[in-house]
Amino acid sequence: MSRTRSKWWTLPPKPDAEAVAALAKQMDRPMAELLALRGFRNLDEVRDWIQGTDPGEVNPFDMAGMPEAAERLALARAQGELVFLFGDYDVDGTTAVSVGTLALKAGGWRTEAYIPDRYREGYGLSKAGIDRAIELGAKVLITLDCGVKAFDEIDYAVSLGLDVIVADHHQPEERLPNALAVHDPLRSDCRFGHTYLSGCGVGFMLWLSAYDAAGLDSAPLDAHHDLLALSIAADMVPMVGLNRRWLMQGIELINTQPRPALQALIGERRGPVSARDLSFSVAPKINAAGRMDHGLRAVQLLTATDMGPIEQFSQDLHDLNTTRRSTERRMVDEALEMAESVSDDLALVLYHPDWHKGIVGLIAQRVAERFYRPVVAFTEHEGVLSGSARSAPGLDLYAALDDASAHLIQFGGHKAAAGMTCKPENLDDFRVALNAAVDRRWPESMRQPQIAVDVVLRVDEVTPRLLQLQDRLEPFGVGNPAPVWGVRGVELAYTKKVGAEGEHLQVELFDPFRQRSLRGIHFQWGDDPIPEGLVDAAFQLSWNEYRGERTVQARLLDLQPTSGQAYL
Ligand SMILES: [Mn+2]
Protein backbone atom coordinates (compact mmCIF):
# COMPACT_ATOMS: atom_id res chain seq x y z
CA MET A 1 0.00 0.00 0.00
CA SER A 2 1.47 3.31 -0.98
CA ARG A 3 -0.58 5.29 1.49
CA THR A 4 1.23 6.88 4.40
CA ARG A 5 0.17 5.29 7.63
CA SER A 6 1.63 7.46 10.36
CA LYS A 7 0.19 10.88 10.95
CA TRP A 8 1.63 14.19 11.94
CA TRP A 9 0.28 15.12 15.36
CA THR A 10 -1.10 18.57 15.82
CA LEU A 11 -1.60 19.65 19.41
CA PRO A 12 -3.73 22.55 20.57
CA PRO A 13 -2.11 25.54 22.27
CA LYS A 14 -1.62 25.13 26.01
CA PRO A 15 -4.96 25.58 27.76
CA ASP A 16 -5.58 28.47 30.12
CA ALA A 17 -3.62 27.61 33.29
CA GLU A 18 -6.13 29.21 35.64
CA ALA A 19 -9.00 27.22 34.16
CA VAL A 20 -7.01 23.98 34.34
CA ALA A 21 -6.17 24.66 37.98
CA ALA A 22 -9.82 25.39 38.85
CA LEU A 23 -11.10 22.29 37.06
CA ALA A 24 -8.31 20.03 38.33
CA LYS A 25 -9.57 20.50 41.90
CA GLN A 26 -12.50 18.31 40.99
CA MET A 27 -11.10 15.94 38.38
CA ASP A 28 -7.92 14.42 37.01
CA ARG A 29 -5.51 16.58 35.05
CA PRO A 30 -6.15 15.21 31.55
CA MET A 31 -9.89 15.86 31.76
CA ALA A 32 -9.27 19.29 33.30
CA GLU A 33 -7.02 20.12 30.35
CA LEU A 34 -9.51 18.85 27.84
CA LEU A 35 -12.36 20.88 29.33
CA ALA A 36 -10.21 24.01 29.59
CA LEU A 37 -9.31 23.57 25.92
CA ARG A 38 -13.01 23.47 25.11
CA GLY A 39 -13.47 26.82 26.77
CA PHE A 40 -14.75 25.89 30.24
CA ARG A 41 -13.35 27.79 33.21
CA ASN A 42 -14.95 25.88 36.07
CA LEU A 43 -17.18 22.93 36.91
CA ASP A 44 -20.39 24.98 36.99
CA GLU A 45 -19.91 25.95 33.37
CA VAL A 46 -19.36 22.32 32.47
CA ARG A 47 -22.52 21.25 34.31
CA ASP A 48 -24.59 23.92 32.55
CA TRP A 49 -23.25 22.88 29.20
CA ILE A 50 -23.94 19.19 29.88
CA GLN A 51 -27.60 20.01 30.56
CA GLY A 52 -28.02 21.79 27.23
CA THR A 53 -30.74 24.40 26.78
CA ASP A 54 -34.16 23.63 28.22
CA PRO A 55 -36.71 23.84 25.37
CA GLY A 56 -39.15 25.26 27.95
CA GLU A 57 -36.99 28.38 28.16
CA VAL A 58 -37.17 28.97 24.42
CA ASN A 59 -39.81 31.21 22.90
CA PRO A 60 -40.59 30.13 19.32
CA PHE A 61 -42.35 33.45 18.72
CA ASP A 62 -38.93 35.13 18.87
CA MET A 63 -38.23 33.61 15.48
CA ALA A 64 -38.66 36.18 12.71
CA GLY A 65 -42.00 35.84 10.91
CA MET A 66 -43.50 33.53 13.52
CA PRO A 67 -46.57 35.49 14.69
CA GLU A 68 -47.91 35.81 11.12
CA ALA A 69 -47.29 32.16 10.33
CA ALA A 70 -48.90 30.92 13.54
CA GLU A 71 -51.99 33.07 12.99
CA ARG A 72 -52.31 31.83 9.43
CA LEU A 73 -52.11 28.21 10.56
CA ALA A 74 -54.69 28.79 13.29
CA LEU A 75 -56.97 30.22 10.61
CA ALA A 76 -56.36 27.23 8.35
CA ARG A 77 -57.40 24.95 11.18
CA ALA A 78 -60.52 26.96 11.95
CA GLN A 79 -61.55 26.95 8.29
CA GLY A 80 -60.58 23.37 7.60
CA GLU A 81 -58.12 24.36 4.84
CA LEU A 82 -55.60 21.88 3.50
CA VAL A 83 -51.99 22.56 4.56
CA PHE A 84 -49.41 21.21 2.12
CA LEU A 85 -46.07 20.17 3.65
CA PHE A 86 -43.19 20.20 1.15
CA GLY A 87 -39.87 18.85 2.46
CA ASP A 88 -36.44 17.87 1.23
CA TYR A 89 -35.75 14.18 0.48
CA ASP A 90 -33.02 13.67 3.07
CA VAL A 91 -33.41 12.66 6.72
CA ASP A 92 -33.82 16.23 7.92
CA GLY A 93 -36.50 17.02 5.34
CA THR A 94 -38.43 13.79 5.74
CA THR A 95 -38.39 13.95 9.56
CA ALA A 96 -39.52 17.60 9.31
CA VAL A 97 -42.48 16.64 7.13
CA SER A 98 -43.24 13.63 9.33
CA VAL A 99 -43.30 15.63 12.56
CA GLY A 100 -45.36 18.35 10.83
CA THR A 101 -47.86 15.78 9.58
CA LEU A 102 -48.18 14.07 12.96
CA ALA A 103 -48.36 17.31 14.93
CA LEU A 104 -50.85 19.11 12.70
CA LYS A 105 -53.12 16.10 12.17
CA ALA A 106 -53.28 15.46 15.91
CA GLY A 107 -54.15 19.13 16.42
CA GLY A 108 -57.09 19.03 14.00
CA TRP A 109 -55.47 20.29 10.79
CA ARG A 110 -55.84 18.72 7.35
CA THR A 111 -52.43 18.08 5.81
CA GLU A 112 -50.80 16.55 2.76
CA ALA A 113 -47.13 15.49 2.71
CA TYR A 114 -44.95 15.94 -0.38
CA ILE A 115 -41.31 15.03 -1.00
CA PRO A 116 -39.82 15.81 -4.44
CA ASP A 117 -38.31 13.09 -6.56
CA ARG A 118 -34.54 13.41 -6.21
CA TYR A 119 -33.86 12.65 -9.86
CA ARG A 120 -36.85 14.13 -11.69
CA GLU A 121 -37.40 17.25 -9.58
CA GLY A 122 -34.07 17.71 -7.83
CA TYR A 123 -33.37 19.67 -4.67
CA GLY A 124 -35.74 22.27 -3.28
CA LEU A 125 -39.25 23.56 -3.87
CA SER A 126 -40.46 22.31 -7.26
CA LYS A 127 -43.10 23.47 -9.69
CA ALA A 128 -44.45 19.91 -9.77
CA GLY A 129 -44.98 20.06 -6.01
CA ILE A 130 -46.74 23.41 -6.20
CA ASP A 131 -49.02 22.14 -8.99
CA ARG A 132 -49.87 19.14 -6.85
CA ALA A 133 -50.77 21.44 -3.93
CA ILE A 134 -53.11 23.41 -6.17
CA GLU A 135 -54.62 20.26 -7.62
CA LEU A 136 -55.48 19.06 -4.11
CA GLY A 137 -56.99 22.42 -3.20
CA ALA A 138 -54.37 23.38 -0.59
CA LYS A 139 -54.45 26.95 0.70
CA VAL A 140 -51.21 26.99 2.69
CA LEU A 141 -47.86 25.61 1.54
CA ILE A 142 -45.03 25.09 4.05
CA THR A 143 -41.49 24.41 2.79
CA LEU A 144 -39.42 22.43 5.27
CA ASP A 145 -35.61 22.16 5.19
CA CYS A 146 -35.69 24.11 1.91
CA GLY A 147 -37.23 27.20 0.35
CA VAL A 148 -35.19 30.12 1.67
CA LYS A 149 -33.72 30.73 -1.80
CA ALA A 150 -36.67 29.48 -3.89
CA PHE A 151 -37.57 32.95 -5.15
CA ASP A 152 -39.13 32.00 -8.49
CA GLU A 153 -40.98 28.94 -7.23
CA ILE A 154 -42.46 30.86 -4.32
CA ASP A 155 -43.54 33.67 -6.66
CA TYR A 156 -45.20 31.00 -8.76
CA ALA A 157 -46.99 29.49 -5.73
CA VAL A 158 -48.14 32.91 -4.56
CA SER A 159 -49.41 33.76 -8.05
CA LEU A 160 -51.63 30.67 -7.83
CA GLY A 161 -53.11 31.88 -4.55
CA LEU A 162 -51.12 29.85 -2.05
CA ASP A 163 -49.99 31.33 1.25
CA VAL A 164 -46.38 30.18 1.60
CA ILE A 165 -44.52 29.68 4.86
CA VAL A 166 -40.80 28.86 4.69
CA ALA A 167 -39.21 26.87 7.54
CA ASP A 168 -35.58 26.45 6.54
CA HIS A 169 -32.13 26.45 8.11
CA HIS A 170 -29.94 27.04 5.08
CA GLN A 171 -28.00 30.27 4.66
CA PRO A 172 -30.37 32.91 3.27
CA GLU A 173 -29.37 35.52 0.73
CA GLU A 174 -29.71 39.21 1.41
CA ARG A 175 -33.23 39.26 -0.01
CA LEU A 176 -35.84 36.79 1.17
CA PRO A 177 -38.46 35.06 -0.95
CA ASN A 178 -41.85 36.69 -1.27
CA ALA A 179 -43.57 34.38 1.22
CA LEU A 180 -46.09 35.10 3.97
CA ALA A 181 -43.40 34.21 6.51
CA VAL A 182 -39.77 33.07 6.29
CA HIS A 183 -38.37 31.26 9.32
CA ASP A 184 -34.66 30.77 9.28
CA PRO A 185 -32.50 31.19 12.39
CA LEU A 186 -29.65 32.32 10.12
CA ARG A 187 -31.63 35.42 9.07
CA SER A 188 -29.61 38.40 10.18
CA ASP A 189 -32.76 40.01 11.64
CA CYS A 190 -33.83 36.90 13.56
CA ARG A 191 -33.51 37.44 17.32
CA PHE A 192 -34.30 33.83 18.22
CA GLY A 193 -30.73 33.27 19.43
CA HIS A 194 -30.42 29.55 18.64
CA THR A 195 -28.68 29.91 15.33
CA TYR A 196 -28.00 26.35 14.32
CA LEU A 197 -31.10 24.20 14.22
CA SER A 198 -31.93 21.35 11.90
CA GLY A 199 -34.70 21.94 9.36
CA CYS A 200 -36.86 19.65 11.46
CA GLY A 201 -36.02 21.83 14.47
CA VAL A 202 -37.15 25.00 12.67
CA GLY A 203 -40.37 23.21 11.72
CA PHE A 204 -40.82 22.20 15.36
CA MET A 205 -40.82 25.86 16.38
CA LEU A 206 -43.58 26.43 13.84
CA TRP A 207 -45.74 23.56 15.16
CA LEU A 208 -45.34 24.81 18.74
CA SER A 209 -46.40 28.31 17.67
CA ALA A 210 -49.33 27.01 15.64
CA TYR A 211 -50.59 25.06 18.66
CA ASP A 212 -50.23 28.16 20.77
CA ALA A 213 -52.11 30.34 18.29
CA ALA A 214 -54.87 27.75 18.02
CA GLY A 215 -55.21 27.60 21.80
CA LEU A 216 -54.01 24.00 22.03
CA ASP A 217 -51.77 22.43 24.66
CA SER A 218 -48.44 21.78 22.93
CA ALA A 219 -47.13 19.31 25.56
CA PRO A 220 -48.00 16.24 23.41
CA LEU A 221 -45.55 17.49 20.75
CA ASP A 222 -42.69 16.44 23.03
CA ALA A 223 -43.43 12.90 21.90
CA HIS A 224 -41.73 13.84 18.61
CA HIS A 225 -38.36 14.61 20.16
CA ASP A 226 -37.23 11.24 18.84
CA LEU A 227 -37.55 12.37 15.20
CA LEU A 228 -36.03 15.72 16.10
CA ALA A 229 -33.05 13.87 17.58
CA LEU A 230 -32.74 11.86 14.40
CA SER A 231 -32.66 15.03 12.28
CA ILE A 232 -29.97 16.55 14.52
CA ALA A 233 -27.80 13.43 14.43
CA ALA A 234 -28.20 13.13 10.65
CA ASP A 235 -27.93 16.74 9.51
CA MET A 236 -24.55 17.75 10.96
CA VAL A 237 -25.86 20.57 13.14
CA PRO A 238 -23.86 21.33 16.30
CA MET A 239 -24.95 19.07 19.14
CA VAL A 240 -24.88 21.81 21.76
CA GLY A 241 -27.42 24.00 23.55
CA LEU A 242 -30.98 23.36 22.45
CA ASN A 243 -29.94 20.64 20.01
CA ARG A 244 -28.06 18.84 22.75
CA ARG A 245 -31.11 18.71 25.03
CA TRP A 246 -33.42 17.63 22.22
CA LEU A 247 -30.95 14.96 21.22
CA MET A 248 -30.69 13.62 24.76
CA GLN A 249 -34.46 13.66 25.27
CA GLY A 250 -35.05 12.04 21.91
CA ILE A 251 -32.53 9.28 22.54
CA GLU A 252 -34.12 8.68 25.95
CA LEU A 253 -37.51 8.31 24.23
CA ILE A 254 -36.11 5.92 21.65
CA ASN A 255 -34.59 3.79 24.40
CA THR A 256 -37.68 3.72 26.61
CA GLN A 257 -40.71 3.86 24.33
CA PRO A 258 -39.61 3.74 20.70
CA ARG A 259 -42.17 4.50 18.04
CA PRO A 260 -42.81 1.35 15.99
CA ALA A 261 -41.17 2.75 12.86
CA LEU A 262 -37.90 3.54 14.62
CA GLN A 263 -38.01 0.23 16.45
CA ALA A 264 -38.29 -1.50 13.08
CA LEU A 265 -35.43 0.52 11.57
CA ILE A 266 -33.18 -0.06 14.58
CA GLY A 267 -33.94 -3.77 14.71
CA GLU A 268 -32.65 -6.17 17.34
CA ARG A 269 -29.69 -4.82 19.25
CA ARG A 270 -27.83 -5.11 22.50
CA GLY A 271 -27.58 -2.10 24.74
CA PRO A 272 -29.03 1.39 24.35
CA VAL A 273 -29.22 3.36 21.10
CA SER A 274 -26.69 6.20 20.80
CA ALA A 275 -26.44 9.35 18.69
CA ARG A 276 -23.87 7.44 16.64
CA ASP A 277 -26.40 4.71 15.90
CA LEU A 278 -28.84 7.35 14.68
CA SER A 279 -26.21 8.94 12.40
CA PHE A 280 -24.63 5.79 11.05
CA SER A 281 -27.33 3.14 11.16
CA VAL A 282 -30.83 4.65 11.13
CA ALA A 283 -30.23 7.75 9.00
CA PRO A 284 -28.65 5.88 6.04
CA LYS A 285 -31.71 3.65 5.78
CA ILE A 286 -34.00 6.66 5.57
CA ASN A 287 -31.69 8.35 3.06
CA ALA A 288 -31.69 5.18 0.98
CA ALA A 289 -35.37 5.77 0.33
CA GLY A 290 -34.63 9.15 -1.23
CA ARG A 291 -31.66 7.86 -3.20
CA MET A 292 -32.96 4.60 -4.57
CA ASP A 293 -36.73 4.87 -4.35
CA HIS A 294 -38.63 7.91 -3.14
CA GLY A 295 -38.32 10.07 -0.03
CA LEU A 296 -42.07 9.98 0.50
CA ARG A 297 -41.68 6.37 1.55
CA ALA A 298 -39.64 7.55 4.53
CA VAL A 299 -42.47 9.88 5.56
CA GLN A 300 -45.03 7.11 5.11
CA LEU A 301 -42.94 4.90 7.36
CA LEU A 302 -42.22 7.47 10.06
CA THR A 303 -45.87 8.54 10.32
CA ALA A 304 -47.37 5.04 10.17
CA THR A 305 -49.01 3.50 13.19
CA ASP A 306 -50.06 0.20 11.68
CA MET A 307 -47.44 -2.51 12.25
CA GLY A 308 -48.12 -4.36 8.96
CA PRO A 309 -46.99 -1.61 6.59
CA ILE A 310 -44.23 -0.60 9.02
CA GLU A 311 -42.62 -4.00 8.82
CA GLN A 312 -42.90 -4.04 5.04
CA PHE A 313 -41.54 -0.49 4.66
CA SER A 314 -38.66 -0.97 7.01
CA GLN A 315 -37.71 -4.22 5.32
CA ASP A 316 -37.80 -2.45 1.94
CA LEU A 317 -35.65 0.40 3.26
CA HIS A 318 -33.25 -2.08 4.76
CA ASP A 319 -32.99 -3.88 1.39
CA LEU A 320 -32.58 -0.60 -0.51
CA ASN A 321 -29.80 0.43 1.83
CA THR A 322 -28.08 -2.93 1.47
CA THR A 323 -28.24 -2.69 -2.33
CA ARG A 324 -26.93 0.86 -2.25
CA ARG A 325 -24.06 -0.10 0.05
CA SER A 326 -22.97 -3.05 -2.03
CA THR A 327 -23.04 -0.94 -5.20
CA GLU A 328 -21.07 1.78 -3.46
CA ARG A 329 -18.57 -0.67 -2.03
CA ARG A 330 -17.91 -2.22 -5.42
CA MET A 331 -17.34 1.17 -7.06
CA VAL A 332 -15.15 2.43 -4.22
CA ASP A 333 -13.06 -0.75 -4.40
CA GLU A 334 -12.60 -0.28 -8.13
CA ALA A 335 -11.55 3.31 -7.52
CA LEU A 336 -9.06 2.40 -4.80
CA GLU A 337 -7.48 -0.18 -7.07
CA MET A 338 -7.30 2.32 -9.90
CA ALA A 339 -5.81 4.94 -7.56
CA GLU A 340 -3.09 2.48 -6.58
CA SER A 341 -1.94 2.31 -10.20
CA VAL A 342 -1.62 6.09 -10.57
CA SER A 343 -0.47 6.78 -7.03
CA ASP A 344 2.71 8.49 -8.19
CA ASP A 345 0.50 11.44 -9.10
CA LEU A 346 -0.01 14.16 -6.55
CA ALA A 347 -3.63 14.65 -7.59
CA LEU A 348 -5.48 11.43 -8.42
CA VAL A 349 -7.75 11.71 -11.46
CA LEU A 350 -9.92 8.60 -11.87
CA TYR A 351 -12.46 7.68 -14.50
CA HIS A 352 -14.88 4.81 -15.00
CA PRO A 353 -17.81 4.98 -17.44
CA ASP A 354 -20.04 2.80 -15.23
CA TRP A 355 -19.81 4.69 -11.96
CA HIS A 356 -23.11 6.25 -10.89
CA LYS A 357 -23.29 10.00 -11.14
CA GLY A 358 -24.71 10.10 -7.62
CA ILE A 359 -21.76 8.18 -6.20
CA VAL A 360 -18.68 9.87 -7.73
CA GLY A 361 -18.57 12.34 -4.82
CA LEU A 362 -18.44 9.50 -2.33
CA ILE A 363 -15.79 7.73 -4.41
CA ALA A 364 -13.60 10.85 -4.48
CA GLN A 365 -14.03 11.25 -0.75
CA ARG A 366 -13.08 7.67 0.12
CA VAL A 367 -10.01 7.71 -2.12
CA ALA A 368 -8.96 11.12 -0.76
CA GLU A 369 -9.22 9.80 2.80
CA ARG A 370 -7.19 6.70 2.00
CA PHE A 371 -4.47 8.37 -0.07
CA TYR A 372 -4.48 11.74 1.65
CA ARG A 373 -4.42 13.53 -1.66
CA PRO A 374 -6.84 15.56 -3.78
CA VAL A 375 -8.98 13.26 -5.91
CA VAL A 376 -11.26 13.74 -8.90
CA ALA A 377 -13.62 10.89 -9.86
CA PHE A 378 -15.27 11.05 -13.28
CA THR A 379 -18.04 9.10 -14.89
CA GLU A 380 -19.57 9.53 -18.33
CA HIS A 381 -22.98 11.00 -18.92
CA GLU A 382 -24.33 11.65 -22.42
CA GLY A 383 -20.90 11.83 -24.00
CA VAL A 384 -19.50 14.21 -21.41
CA LEU A 385 -17.37 13.38 -18.39
CA SER A 386 -18.97 14.45 -15.17
CA GLY A 387 -16.73 14.58 -12.12
CA SER A 388 -16.63 15.27 -8.43
CA ALA A 389 -13.52 16.32 -6.53
CA ARG A 390 -12.39 16.30 -2.90
CA SER A 391 -9.47 18.29 -1.56
CA ALA A 392 -6.77 17.47 0.97
CA PRO A 393 -6.06 19.58 4.07
CA GLY A 394 -4.17 22.74 3.24
CA LEU A 395 -5.07 22.80 -0.44
CA ASP A 396 -7.43 25.31 -2.07
CA LEU A 397 -9.04 22.90 -4.51
CA TYR A 398 -11.12 25.57 -6.19
CA ALA A 399 -8.03 27.63 -7.03
CA ALA A 400 -6.23 24.54 -8.38
CA LEU A 401 -9.20 23.69 -10.60
CA ASP A 402 -9.34 27.26 -11.76
CA ASP A 403 -5.69 26.95 -12.87
CA ALA A 404 -6.59 23.83 -14.87
CA SER A 405 -9.95 25.08 -16.08
CA ALA A 406 -8.85 25.56 -19.71
CA HIS A 407 -9.36 21.80 -20.08
CA LEU A 408 -12.80 21.76 -18.45
CA ILE A 409 -16.23 22.61 -19.84
CA GLN A 410 -17.31 24.04 -16.52
CA PHE A 411 -16.61 23.69 -12.80
CA GLY A 412 -17.92 24.98 -9.49
CA GLY A 413 -17.41 24.45 -5.79
CA HIS A 414 -15.17 25.60 -2.98
CA LYS A 415 -11.86 24.88 -1.25
CA ALA A 416 -12.85 21.43 -0.05
CA ALA A 417 -15.09 20.01 -2.76
CA ALA A 418 -16.09 20.73 -6.33
CA GLY A 419 -17.92 19.40 -9.33
CA MET A 420 -17.00 19.68 -13.00
CA THR A 421 -17.57 18.51 -16.56
CA CYS A 422 -14.89 17.72 -19.13
CA LYS A 423 -14.71 16.50 -22.74
CA PRO A 424 -13.34 12.94 -22.92
CA GLU A 425 -10.53 14.01 -25.26
CA ASN A 426 -9.32 16.62 -22.73
CA LEU A 427 -9.05 14.31 -19.74
CA ASP A 428 -5.30 13.68 -20.06
CA ASP A 429 -4.47 17.36 -20.45
CA PHE A 430 -6.65 18.15 -17.46
CA ARG A 431 -4.81 15.55 -15.36
CA VAL A 432 -1.43 17.05 -16.23
CA ALA A 433 -2.57 20.64 -15.63
CA LEU A 434 -4.27 19.78 -12.34
CA ASN A 435 -1.18 18.00 -11.04
CA ALA A 436 0.98 21.00 -11.87
CA ALA A 437 -1.49 23.33 -10.16
CA VAL A 438 -1.72 21.18 -7.04
CA ASP A 439 2.07 20.98 -6.84
CA ARG A 440 2.24 24.80 -6.92
CA ARG A 441 -0.59 25.39 -4.49
CA TRP A 442 -0.29 22.64 -1.89
CA PRO A 443 2.38 23.49 0.70
CA GLU A 444 4.85 20.63 1.17
CA SER A 445 4.40 20.81 4.92
CA MET A 446 0.72 19.92 4.55
CA ARG A 447 1.21 16.83 2.45
CA GLN A 448 1.51 14.44 5.38
CA PRO A 449 -1.65 13.17 7.12
CA GLN A 450 -2.42 14.99 10.33
CA ILE A 451 -4.29 14.08 13.44
CA ALA A 452 -5.49 16.58 16.00
CA VAL A 453 -4.62 15.21 19.44
CA ASP A 454 -6.43 17.00 22.26
CA VAL A 455 -4.42 15.97 25.29
CA VAL A 456 -1.23 13.94 25.75
CA LEU A 457 -1.40 11.83 28.90
CA ARG A 458 0.32 8.88 30.59
CA VAL A 459 -0.90 5.31 30.40
CA ASP A 460 -1.65 5.30 34.14
CA GLU A 461 -3.89 8.34 33.67
CA VAL A 462 -6.21 6.35 31.41
CA THR A 463 -8.62 5.16 34.09
CA PRO A 464 -12.26 4.09 34.33
CA ARG A 465 -12.85 7.39 36.12
CA LEU A 466 -11.55 9.35 33.13
CA LEU A 467 -13.90 7.47 30.85
CA GLN A 468 -16.85 7.91 33.23
CA LEU A 469 -16.29 11.65 33.06
CA GLN A 470 -15.94 11.49 29.30
CA ASP A 471 -19.30 9.67 29.15
CA ARG A 472 -20.95 12.75 30.68
CA LEU A 473 -19.90 14.76 27.61
CA GLU A 474 -21.73 12.40 25.21
CA PRO A 475 -23.31 12.48 22.71
CA PHE A 476 -20.32 13.31 20.54
CA GLY A 477 -20.64 14.66 17.05
CA VAL A 478 -20.57 17.97 15.23
CA GLY A 479 -19.74 20.80 17.63
CA ASN A 480 -18.71 18.32 20.30
CA PRO A 481 -16.11 15.91 18.92
CA ALA A 482 -15.04 12.79 20.80
CA PRO A 483 -11.75 13.54 22.59
CA VAL A 484 -8.55 12.27 21.00
CA TRP A 485 -5.96 11.27 23.61
CA GLY A 486 -2.30 10.51 23.00
CA VAL A 487 0.49 8.61 24.76
CA ARG A 488 4.15 8.90 23.85
CA GLY A 489 7.21 6.73 24.21
CA VAL A 490 5.45 3.57 25.36
CA GLU A 491 6.22 -0.07 24.61
CA LEU A 492 4.11 -2.31 22.45
CA ALA A 493 3.88 -5.15 24.92
CA TYR A 494 1.63 -7.29 22.79
CA THR A 495 0.18 -7.28 19.27
CA LYS A 496 -2.21 -9.65 17.58
CA LYS A 497 -3.99 -9.58 14.22
CA VAL A 498 -7.72 -10.12 14.74
CA GLY A 499 -10.88 -10.02 12.63
CA ALA A 500 -12.15 -12.38 9.96
CA GLU A 501 -9.17 -11.69 7.69
CA GLY A 502 -6.74 -10.46 10.33
CA GLU A 503 -7.42 -6.92 9.21
CA HIS A 504 -7.48 -5.36 12.70
CA LEU A 505 -4.56 -5.02 15.08
CA GLN A 506 -5.00 -5.64 18.80
CA VAL A 507 -2.32 -4.06 20.99
CA GLU A 508 -1.25 -3.54 24.54
CA LEU A 509 0.49 -0.25 25.25
CA PHE A 510 2.86 -0.55 28.21
CA ASP A 511 4.48 2.14 30.31
CA PRO A 512 7.69 0.53 31.57
CA PHE A 513 8.31 3.12 34.27
CA ARG A 514 4.97 2.89 35.93
CA GLN A 515 4.35 -0.71 34.93
CA ARG A 516 0.89 0.08 33.65
CA SER A 517 -0.74 -1.03 30.43
CA LEU A 518 -3.67 -0.16 28.22
CA ARG A 519 -5.50 -2.46 25.84
CA GLY A 520 -6.37 -1.12 22.43
CA ILE A 521 -7.37 -1.96 18.91
CA HIS A 522 -6.49 -0.36 15.59
CA PHE A 523 -9.24 -1.15 13.10
CA GLN A 524 -8.28 -1.74 9.44
CA TRP A 525 -4.59 -1.92 10.17
CA GLY A 526 -4.20 -4.21 7.17
CA ASP A 527 -0.75 -5.47 6.18
CA ASP A 528 1.26 -2.49 7.32
CA PRO A 529 4.41 -3.33 9.28
CA ILE A 530 4.07 -3.07 13.05
CA PRO A 531 6.42 -0.40 14.45
CA GLU A 532 9.36 -1.58 16.52
CA GLY A 533 10.78 0.00 19.65
CA LEU A 534 8.94 2.70 21.58
CA VAL A 535 5.77 4.06 20.02
CA ASP A 536 3.38 7.00 20.14
CA ALA A 537 -0.34 6.25 19.96
CA ALA A 538 -3.38 8.48 19.47
CA PHE A 539 -6.79 7.07 20.37
CA GLN A 540 -10.36 7.54 21.47
CA LEU A 541 -11.56 5.79 24.61
CA SER A 542 -14.56 3.53 24.95
CA TRP A 543 -15.82 0.71 27.13
CA ASN A 544 -15.23 -2.86 26.18
CA GLU A 545 -17.78 -5.25 27.63
CA TYR A 546 -16.76 -8.85 27.89
CA ARG A 547 -18.59 -11.47 29.94
CA GLY A 548 -20.19 -8.86 32.12
CA GLU A 549 -16.96 -7.00 32.77
CA ARG A 550 -16.37 -3.45 31.62
CA THR A 551 -12.86 -2.33 30.84
CA VAL A 552 -11.39 0.76 29.23
CA GLN A 553 -10.36 0.26 25.64
CA ALA A 554 -8.35 2.50 23.34
CA ARG A 555 -9.53 2.74 19.76
CA LEU A 556 -6.30 3.65 18.01
CA LEU A 557 -6.32 6.30 15.30
CA ASP A 558 -2.56 6.43 14.94
CA LEU A 559 0.35 4.21 15.95
CA GLN A 560 3.93 5.03 14.96
CA PRO A 561 7.52 4.90 16.18
CA THR A 562 7.93 7.49 18.90
CA SER A 563 8.80 10.99 17.82
CA GLY A 564 11.39 10.91 20.57
CA GLN A 565 9.70 13.59 22.60
CA ALA A 566 10.39 13.10 26.28
CA TYR A 567 8.11 11.49 28.77
CA LEU A 568 5.71 13.62 30.67
MN1 LIG B 1 -31.29 20.13 6.52
Boltz pocket constraint, residues with backbone or C-beta under 6 A from the ligand:
constraints:
  - pocket:
      binder: B
      contacts: [[A, 92], [A, 93], [A, 145], [A, 169], [A, 198], [A, 199], [A, 235]]
      max_distance: 6.0
